Amino acid sequence: MANILDQMADALTEAGQTVGTKLKETKDITALKAKLHSHEKTLNKAYLQLGKDYYNAHKDDAENASNETFKTIEKEIKEVNELKACIDNIKN
């Protein structure tokens, strides 16, 4: 009987240690994912700013007149400005 209780105690101890290890791993992974997300967000903001800076520096270059990305940006800027003007007209 004592042997069975010892085996059960050992099994419970081992299970507790396994749960503790898994909880620590989960906590560590969650912390790393949060850091990763923060760095990816900063990286995406930097890429966005670089793209805006590049566009503004090269939007009048002749070789970009036929570039589809430049055309899309120009079209969307025009649409945004028109929508802002409509909003301003309604407010006033």
C-alpha positions in Angstrom: 0.0 0.0 0.0 2.8 2.4 0.9 4.5 1.5 -2.4 1.3 2.5 -4.4 1.1 5.8 -2.4 4.8 6.5 -3.1 4.2 5.9 -6.8 1.2 8.1 -6.9 3.1 10.9 -5.1 6.0 10.5 -7.6 3.6 10.7 -10.5 1.9 13.8 -9.1 5.2 15.4 -8.5 6.4 14.6 -12.0 3.1 15.9 -13.4 3.4 19.1 -11.4 6.9 19.7 -12.7 5.8 19.1 -16.3 2.9 21.6 -15.9 5.3 24.1 -14.3 7.8 23.7 -17.2 5.0 24.0 -19.8 3.7 27.2 -18.1 7.2 28.7 -18.1 7.6 27.9 -21.8 4.3 29.4 -22.6 5.1 32.5 -20.6 8.5 32.8 -22.3 7.0 32.3 -25.8 4.3 34.9 -25.1 6.9 37.4 -24.0 9.0 36.7 -27.1 5.9 37.0 -29.4 5.1 40.4 -27.8 8.7 41.6 -28.5 8.5 40.2 -32.0 5.2 42.0 -32.7 6.7 45.3 -31.4 9.8 45.0 -33.6 7.7 44.0 -36.7 5.4 47.0 -36.1 8.4 49.4 -35.9 9.9 47.8 -39.0 6.6 48.2 -40.9 6.4 51.9 -39.9 10.0 52.4 -41.1 9.2 50.7 -44.5 6.1 52.9 -44.8 8.1 56.1 -44.1 10.8 55.0 -46.5 8.2 54.4 -49.2 6.6 57.8 -48.6 10.0 59.5 -48.7 11.0 57.7 -51.9 7.6 58.5 -53.6 7.9 62.2 -52.7 11.5 62.3 -53.9 10.8 60.6 -57.2 7.1 61.3 -58.1 8.1 63.9 -60.7 10.8 61.7 -62.3 10.0 61.0 -66.0 10.7 57.3 -65.7 8.1 56.9 -63.1 5.3 58.4 -65.2 4.3 54.9 -66.4 5.0 53.1 -63.2 1.8 51.4 -62.0 2.6 51.9 -58.3 3.2 55.6 -58.8 -0.1 55.8 -60.8 -2.0 54.1 -58.1 -0.6 56.4 -55.4 -1.4 59.5 -57.4 -4.9 58.3 -58.1 -5.5 57.5 -54.4 -4.0 60.8 -53.3 -6.4 62.6 -55.7 -9.4 60.6 -54.3 -8.4 61.3 -50.7 -8.1 65.0 -51.4 -11.5 65.0 -53.1 -13.2 63.2 -50.3 -11.6 65.5 -47.7 -12.9 68.5 -49.8 -16.4 67.0 -49.8 -16.3 66.5 -46.0 -15.2 70.1 -45.6 -18.0 71.4 -47.8 -20.6 69.5 -45.8 -19.1 70.8 -42.5 -19.2 74.4 -43.7 
